[in-house]
Amino acid sequence: MSSGRIVYQNWTVEIGYDPPSRDSLFHPCNAPRPNRKIVRAVRRALSKLTSKEREFIERYHFEGESYCRIAEAMGMRMAMIDGLHRRATIKLKKLLAAFMADEFNLKVEAGPECPICISQYRDEIDRLIASKQKEETWRPIIQKLKKEYGIVIKTPQILIGHQKYHQSNVEKEKK
């Protein structure tokens, strides 16, 4: 790290480590030892990220590089780096949720709920989304959701994400 600053990322520093006592912080014999189960779980989760997400996590959380330096090294704008960070963190949270529940009896808080999944009109909306033709835009569906169901969708990505991750899961459960 050539920037000359130290970034303390507690979840990456403390993950799987027993904190040493205050008196022995710098004593080499009392260096923290990694918990192998946690290390394996984190490595497995990291391997499921895209190469860009993994590179960002490694550079930011493990090497302590700044957004600016990472953006420059990866040839990306700062806003793109921020989005990459958010996506990677959400994915890691989801990928590690089961492990955290099993290993530490911790329930990981879910992210923001899908506005379609929590709607009382979900079945109707799922049929509406499924009826969209490939060559059609999402605009008529977004307008109908607002007018008929009171659901405000600002970007088609929300509908695409619902269709990809939530709608297909419901269809699999019904079979």
Secondary structure, DSSP 8 states (H G I E B T S, - for coil): --SS-----HHHHHTT-----GGGTT-GGG-----HHHHHHHHHHHHTS-HHHHHHHIIIIIS---HHHHHHHHT--HHHHHHHHHHHHHHHHHHHHHHHHHHH-------S--TTTTSTTHHHHHHHHHT--TTS-SHHHHHHHHHHH------HHHHHHIIIIIIHHHHHHH-
